[in-house]
Amino acid sequence: MITVVGTGTGAPPGEDVAAGAELVVGGRRHLDAVRLPDGAERVVLGALAPALDTIAEYVAKGRRVVVLASGDPGFFGIVRALAERFGPERLDVRPGVSSVSAAFARVGLPWDDAVVASAHGRDLRTAVNLCRAHPKVAVLTGPGAGPAELGAALRSDARVLVVACALGSAGERVERLTPAEAAVRDWGSEVSVVLCLDEARALGPVRTIAGPPRPPAAGWALDEAAFAHRDSMITKFEVRALALARLGPRPGDLVWDIGAGSGSVAVECARLGAAVTAVEKTPDGVERVRANAAAHGVDVRVVHGSAPTVLSGLDADPDAVFVGGGGRELPAIVAQCARRARRAVVVAMAALDRVPAARRALLDAGLECDGVLLQSSRLAPLPGDVTRLAATNPVFLLWGVRPHSRTEGVAP
């Protein structure tokens, strides 16, 4: 058996936790905290592959191995690598308190509704987008993806960062800061976890299922009546349904809604877990988007300005973009969005004349382009308790998809 012991954020393990082991593997501070048996080999964890190879040599000979890890080693920890290499039946896992659990305990908050993201050895943008989209996020950090980098990316967001350092040790520190304050600090190597909180919503309702809130039973492609809008200037639900399918919003994504109008597409993407930036040129439209986002309990960052000019000020490249307005500027808007989109751009147009230029802009950016003309008729009542079909205005929907994105999975 390989005994895997979690240490560091709860009660410290006994000094004899490695008793009988012939190989003890762990971080330097974990190894220094326990008594090693006479003659036992000690391997300091650095690169994982050589350590696993050494463990394999001992396992093959039936010799006892102990692995020391931080917190709960089954939670973004070494248990995954060990189970993949040696099989879960060989593991005797003795979890400690995870750094996430300990950090939430220090600030007195439940975390059954929290989103947990790891930026250790991963792209920070996924964690940043989750922090923008959800009111309670825990981020496991790493070199180049710590509180300073997270704070710099979230400067314009109304969030509080709780930085927990050296949890479970005599030097433990838990600090509350704004993203801007965190961005200018040198945090060193002792950061355990960072909590990103919208404090007004951090407590949250009583939950039955752990994890972030899911969209309610009403689903998606909501009826137009679910949104405040002006003179029916709203993306109709038939169009929105296909647009959402092609945008593919998911947790960890960033979506732009350009020419947001009522913000119906922006809100629906946010309800599906994506971080969303909505661009709207009219002051009343800006307020309408904000009101619709608040009514549906989601975060949408609203930028007041005209595309394409305002797009250069959006520093983070989106995964997907919906373009629902633009007029004569439409080709330039689509071209700029297509250059920056990592996965897809979807364009909705009522005017036939604008289709060729929008399609050319998608193709010129190297995207694979397809589209449809959507024509639908809805049931409508007539006098005498009978029903007719009422046609809606036809809409062209074009979408461009970056070729490599077809084989990509959900962000790690």
Secondary structure, 3 states (H helix, E strand, C coil): CEEEEEECCCCCCCCCCCCCCCEEEECHHHHHCCCCCCCCEEEECCCHHHHHHHHHHHHHCCCCEEEEEECCCCCCCCHHHHHHHHCHHHEEEECCCCHHHHHHHHCCCCCCCCEEEECCCCCHHHHHHHHHHCCEEEEECECCECHHHHHHHCCCCCCEEEEEECCCCCCCEEEEECHHHHHCCCCCCCEEEEEEECCCCCCCCCCCCCCCCCCCCCCCCCCHHHCCCCCCCCCCHHHHHHHHHHHCCCCCCEEEEECCCCCHHHHHHHHCCCEEEEEECCHHHHHHHHHHHHHCCCCCEEEECCCCHHHHHCCCCCCEEEECCCHHHHHHHHHHHHHHCCCEEEEEECCHHHHHHHHHHHHHCCCEEEEEEECCEEEEEECCCEEEEEECCCEEEEEEECHHHHHCCCCC
